[in-house]
């Protein structure tokens, strides 16, 4: 036991807990972990999706992917890296993920599915549980599109992905003056028809 009262835990023990089947196995149950220890080690996810620690970019892709699997957004609105033993505040400039690809599956229109791939290997299909949303800057009128990945964690759509969605967009009588896209029977507004 350390002098601060916390147990000394090996990296191997932590890895067994958070990724028992490796980085391609199921996501760890971060929603069940409620560690007492919470720290701020100057971990940051920048708007471009890059991860930084104390001002230095984390270049090890496997480490970043591991970290991305233990992210959690708590009711206080903060995003944390969570293990059974501690949680670490992550300062996020925009969104923790970036959607770098969209694929349209099935018949075009109401029955199609839009599947988004993130910079860290997550794939999510837009639907009622994982919606697409667009925020518009009130001053510049520039759109910022997002898709929910999991547990309140979103991916910002990269510019090319948003342009692809704009090309797929259509008007829908239930949303007068708005263009949007269908996915799994749900219509997601992208912005006003110009």
C-alpha positions as CSV (number, residue, x, y, z in Angstrom):
1,X,0.0,0.0,0.0
2,X,1.3,3.5,-0.9
3,X,1.6,6.2,1.8
4,X,-1.3,8.1,0.3
5,X,-3.6,5.1,1.2
6,X,-4.1,3.8,-2.3
7,X,-3.0,0.3,-3.3
8,X,-0.1,-0.2,-5.7
9,X,-1.7,-1.8,-8.8
10,X,0.4,-3.2,-11.7
11,X,-0.2,-2.1,-15.3
12,X,-0.9,-5.8,-16.1
13,X,-3.6,-5.9,-13.5
14,X,-5.3,-2.8,-14.9
15,X,-5.1,-4.1,-18.4
16,X,-6.7,-7.4,-17.4
17,X,-9.6,-5.4,-15.9
18,X,-10.2,-3.0,-18.7
19,X,-9.3,-5.1,-21.8
20,X,-9.5,-8.8,-20.8
21,X,-10.0,-9.9,-24.4
22,X,-7.8,-7.3,-26.0
23,X,-8.6,-4.1,-27.9
24,X,-11.0,-5.8,-30.2
25,X,-13.1,-7.5,-27.5
26,X,-16.2,-6.1,-25.9
27,X,-16.0,-2.6,-24.2
28,X,-15.3,-2.7,-20.5
29,X,-18.2,-1.9,-18.2
30,X,-17.1,1.6,-17.3
31,X,-20.6,2.5,-16.2
32,X,-20.3,0.0,-13.3
33,X,-17.0,1.4,-12.0
34,X,-17.1,4.0,-9.3
35,X,-13.6,4.6,-8.1
36,X,-12.9,7.0,-5.2
37,X,-9.7,8.4,-6.6
38,X,-10.1,11.2,-9.2
39,X,-7.1,13.1,-10.6
40,X,-6.3,15.6,-13.3
41,X,-3.1,14.7,-15.1
42,X,-3.6,17.2,-17.9
43,X,-5.0,14.7,-20.4
44,X,-6.6,16.4,-23.4
45,X,-8.4,15.5,-26.6
46,X,-8.0,18.3,-29.2
47,X,-10.6,19.2,-31.8
48,X,-8.8,17.2,-34.4
49,X,-9.1,14.0,-32.4
50,X,-5.5,13.9,-31.2
51,X,-4.7,13.0,-27.6
52,X,-2.2,14.9,-25.5
53,X,-0.7,14.5,-22.0
54,X,1.0,17.4,-20.2
55,X,1.5,19.2,-23.5
56,X,2.9,16.3,-25.5
57,X,1.0,14.4,-28.2
58,X,0.4,10.7,-27.4
59,X,1.8,9.0,-30.6
60,X,1.1,5.4,-29.6
61,X,-2.1,4.5,-31.5
62,X,-2.7,1.4,-29.5
63,X,-2.5,3.3,-26.2
64,X,-4.9,6.0,-27.5
65,X,-7.3,3.2,-28.6
66,X,-7.1,1.6,-25.2
67,X,-7.8,5.0,-23.5
68,X,-10.8,5.6,-25.9
69,X,-12.4,2.3,-24.7
70,X,-12.5,3.5,-21.1
71,X,-13.9,7.0,-21.6
72,X,-17.1,7.9,-19.8
73,X,-19.2,11.0,-19.6
74,X,-20.6,11.5,-16.1
75,X,-23.7,13.4,-15.1
76,X,-21.6,16.4,-14.2
77,X,-20.8,16.8,-17.9
78,X,-17.1,15.9,-17.4
79,X,-15.4,13.2,-19.5
80,X,-13.1,10.8,-17.6
81,X,-10.8,7.9,-18.3
82,X,-12.2,5.3,-15.8
83,X,-10.7,2.1,-14.4
84,X,-11.9,0.2,-11.4
85,X,-9.3,2.0,-9.3
86,X,-9.3,5.6,-10.4
87,X,-10.8,8.1,-12.9
88,X,-8.8,10.8,-14.7
89,X,-10.3,14.0,-16.0
90,X,-10.0,14.4,-19.8
91,X,-10.2,17.9,-21.2
92,X,-12.1,17.7,-24.5
93,X,-11.9,20.7,-26.9
94,X,-14.9,19.6,-29.0
95,X,-15.8,15.9,-29.1
96,X,-13.9,12.8,-28.0
97,X,-14.2,11.1,-31.4
98,X,-14.1,12.2,-35.0
99,X,-16.3,10.5,-37.6
100,X,-14.0,10.0,-40.6
101,X,-16.3,7.9,-42.8
102,X,-20.0,7.3,-43.5
103,X,-21.4,4.3,-45.4
104,X,-25.0,4.1,-46.7
105,X,-26.4,0.6,-46.4
106,X,-29.6,-0.7,-47.8
107,X,-32.2,1.0,-50.1
108,X,-31.7,4.7,-50.4
109,X,-34.3,6.7,-48.5
110,X,-36.3,6.0,-45.4
111,X,-35.0,2.4,-44.9
112,X,-31.3,3.1,-45.4
113,X,-28.8,2.9,-42.5
114,X,-26.0,5.4,-42.2
115,X,-23.0,3.8,-40.5
116,X,-20.2,6.1,-39.2
117,X,-16.6,5.0,-38.5
118,X,-14.5,7.0,-36.1
119,X,-10.8,7.8,-35.9
120,X,-10.4,5.2,-33.2
121,X,-12.3,2.3,-34.8
122,X,-15.8,2.6,-33.4
123,X,-18.6,2.0,-35.9
124,X,-22.1,3.4,-35.1
125,X,-25.3,3.3,-37.0
126,X,-27.4,6.4,-36.7
127,X,-30.9,5.8,-35.1
128,X,-33.0,6.9,-32.2
129,X,-30.5,5.7,-29.7
130,X,-27.4,7.1,-31.5
131,X,-28.7,10.3,-33.3
132,X,-27.1,12.8,-35.6
133,X,-27.4,16.4,-34.4
134,X,-26.2,19.7,-35.9
135,X,-25.3,22.8,-33.8
136,X,-25.1,26.1,-35.7
137,X,-22.9,28.9,-34.5
138,X,-25.2,31.9,-34.0
139,X,-22.6,34.3,-35.3
140,X,-21.0,32.5,-38.2
141,X,-23.9,30.2,-39.0
142,X,-21.3,27.4,-39.5
143,X,-22.7,24.0,-38.7
144,X,-21.1,21.6,-36.3
145,X,-22.4,18.0,-36.9
146,X,-22.2,15.2,-34.4
147,X,-23.3,11.6,-34.0
148,X,-23.7,9.9,-30.6
149,X,-21.2,7.0,-30.2
150,X,-22.0,5.7,-26.8
151,X,-22.9,6.8,-23.3
152,X,-23.1,10.6,-24.1
153,X,-19.8,10.5,-26.0
154,X,-20.1,12.0,-29.5
155,X,-18.1,12.0,-32.7
156,X,-17.8,15.3,-34.6
157,X,-18.3,14.6,-38.3
158,X,-15.3,15.5,-40.3
159,X,-15.9,18.0,-43.1
160,X,-15.7,15.4,-45.9
161,X,-18.2,13.2,-44.0
162,X,-20.6,16.1,-43.5
163,X,-20.3,17.0,-47.2
164,X,-21.3,13.4,-48.1
165,X,-24.3,13.7,-45.8
166,X,-25.3,17.0,-47.5
167,X,-25.2,15.2,-50.9
168,X,-27.5,12.5,-49.5
169,X,-29.9,15.1,-47.9
170,X,-33.5,15.5,-48.9
171,X,-36.5,17.5,-47.9
172,X,-39.1,15.9,-45.6
173,X,-42.7,17.2,-45.3
174,X,-42.5,16.7,-41.5
175,X,-39.7,19.2,-41.2
176,X,-40.7,22.2,-43.3
177,X,-37.7,24.1,-44.8
178,X,-35.2,21.6,-43.5
179,X,-32.9,19.2,-45.3
180,X,-31.8,16.0,-43.6
181,X,-31.0,12.4,-44.0
182,X,-32.8,9.1,-43.1
183,X,-31.2,6.3,-41.1
184,X,-33.1,3.3,-39.7
185,X,-36.5,5.0,-40.2
186,X,-35.5,8.3,-38.4
187,X,-35.1,11.6,-40.1
188,X,-32.2,13.8,-38.9
189,X,-32.2,17.5,-39.8
190,X,-28.9,18.9,-41.2
191,X,-30.0,22.4,-41.8
192,X,-32.2,24.8,-43.7
193,X,-32.8,24.3,-47.4
194,X,-31.1,27.2,-49.2
